[in-house]
């Protein structure tokens, strides 16, 4: 049921929204959105909201953001080579 427009936002807001630190990658944000079925993630630094990343921000071409089909490589992952 839809709330009337005069209802307090506290009735419809998302409690405990998903967030990531500013150091998280775009891949981390995309993965969290898929896992939780959401379209927006709060970006925080030392517990303070610094921004919001949206699904649209991730998938709309922007200057300087290169799209790849695979996740970024971790500097600690093993390649299997000896």
N, C-alpha and C positions, 0 to 999 in steps of 0.2 A: 504494500500500500504506500502510495506517495504521501509524503508529509506536506502540509500546506506551506506556502512560501513564508508565512509569518512564524513558522516553528523555529525554535532555537537550533543553531547548527550542531550543538552537542548531541542532538538526537540522531543525526544522520552521519556525523563525521566518522572516519575510520579511526578506531582506537588502536594504539600500538602499531603505527604505520611502519612499513619496511624502510630501513635506512642503511646507508653505506658510508664509510669514511671518504673524505676527499681524495685519498690515495688509491681508492679502488679503481679498477679498469672499467672501460666501457663493456667489455665482455662480462665482468662480474655483475654489472647492472642488468644486462640482457638476460643472463642466466637466472638472476633473482626474480626478474619479471616473469619469466617462463615458469619457474618452479612454483611461484605463488599466484600465478594467474592475475597479475596486476599490470598497470600501465604507467605507474609513477613511483619513483623511489626518492626519498629524502636524502640529501647529501649533508653530512654533519662533520664538524671539526671540533674536537674536544667537547662534545655534547651540545654544541650550538649549531642550529640550522644555518647552513650557508647557501643552500639552493635545492632545486628539484630537477631530477633528470626524468625525462618522459620517453615513452616508447617512440614517439615522433622524433625526439631529439636523436635517438639512436639510429633510426632507419631512414631519416631524411638526409640526403647528401649535404655535407658541410665542408667548407674549405679546411684542409689540414687533417681531416679524419679519414684514414684509409680503411676500407672495408676488406676483410679477409674471411675466408670460409672456415678457418680453423681458429681455435682459441690461442691466445698468446703462449709462448713457451716459457716455462718457469726456469729460472736460473738454477734451481735445485733439482730439476727432474733429471733422471738418468736416461741416457740414450742407448744403453745396452752395450756400448763399445768398451773395450778394455784398453 
